Amino acid sequence: MWRLVMFLRERPTLRAAAPIAVCVAAFLLVTLVQFGETRSILLAGSIQSSDHLDRTLLYANGTNYSLGDGVMLSMVRIPAGEFEMGSRNAGNGIIGIDEGPLHHVAITHDFEMSQFEITRAVFGRVMGWGRLDGGADKPVTGIDFDHICLFCNKLSERFGLQKCYSGSGQNVVCDFSANGFRLPTEAEWEYACRAGTTSLYCTGDDAFGKCERGRPAFLVCVGWFKNNSNGRIHSVGELAPNAFGLYDMHGNAWEMCWDFYDEHYYASSPAKDPRGPEKGTQRVVRGGCYQSNREDCRSASRGWIWPGRNGKTVGFRVVRTASK
């Protein structure tokens, strides 16, 4: 029997955050093949961008890891940078207190993030077990925290990388100096989700509207949630990506993060590379799912789950710290 315990609230109205112009990378893509991997190299400078710039300009490099039988793990390189994390109006009776205070965060390292939520096919190829019925390209869900960490370690071993995790349960330790795969921190996740935006969603402040190719301006263009999912989880990558080239950051499946959950953590969070409280009992989940209201799919919205639970709407994606 599936059971999910989440910290979620109904938020009927929200105050829009003001959009700002951001500096993003313009890319020239060069593809190299080495040691069985396809690598894309980033060349060239930068351009001035607004929230609604054509998404095809904002990303290009990363690494594809072949898992055999045509199953591929695609990673997108996310550049180091700074952003405002959380919500300006947290605790106002509409937005939860756990989203504040709004605070400045610096991500001091480039990192790679899986372009899609980890699929059933990818999980099965790495772990040697898992269900494929209903769609191999749908997000794998219902995996508890320990098995997610085990997946990351097995994936690291497969490609000759250093394992990040040791221990189990509440005593899992992450070696952030290792070059292997791991869960994103909550800060890395929100930074990657926002992709340079300050709005409610990576597309702007509005959930509904007409979707135009190359210019996804509404939540319905990038995320499956209660109003457009028909009550079911979808194959990854069916909708448009954000400006970093990441798909399904809003909706489809909740995404597990490394951090322990603490509703007051932002008040004392480090300004550089925060990794969450040292101790806790729940883990943070982000992004909302196909059953979520649009408010819970916002870039700043936070949820939590008991790490020993295998919630049927919770999936994950992986990151690894990029080589300098």
C-alpha angles and dihedrals in degrees: 000000000000119000129180125188112195137169099231134150136190110248109185097182135020135193112238120243116228114255118234134193115255135192112243135175125266111210142211107196122219119176123210129182117213133155091354094305130109112224126189117207122212118225133172139034141286141285135202112255142183128209093270102048116139103280094220090074099056106065140029117138133082143101133279116210116200114217096181134258090058094300111138134185107209118199127193121208113235115200122229114261149132133264145163108263124204132008130308094217099044115154095020093125093264103056116046122255089237091071093065158138097029103234140180115251130186121205100201099189137057112242138183120233127191108260091223136030108272106275130218089250094053092045092049094049091053101039101033092230140064139102121284098175113118094029135337090213095057120101114273108241137175094054116138123228097259093053091047089055090047090051090053092050093047091049090050092050091049091061098037095255130140116268115243101199136068131164127026143247115007089348098063110134124201120210101210091186091065118099096222134100123290143153117281119255114244090253093051089049096052092043090052092044095051093047092192098324130120096194131106091266131019086256098051136274100305126085100194134050145093116312117223123195111261093006109070102181101169139056091245088063095060109022143053111221140146095296100051110019098081087228096293140099115253136216112270120263099023093124132047123290127236123253092280091054095254118143129214097008086143116054132332095092131006109245124226118229130196097243127100110237121249119161091212098044096106091066090067102022115136116252092229125057099333114201101186132254118331091234137025147128104236132051125224120252123191144192104036126247142247090282095049130109113243091254091064091052093062118123091246099041115118132202135171141211135190103257093226091057121090101214113201093222096045121097133153147215128213137233136190129196108255123239114254 
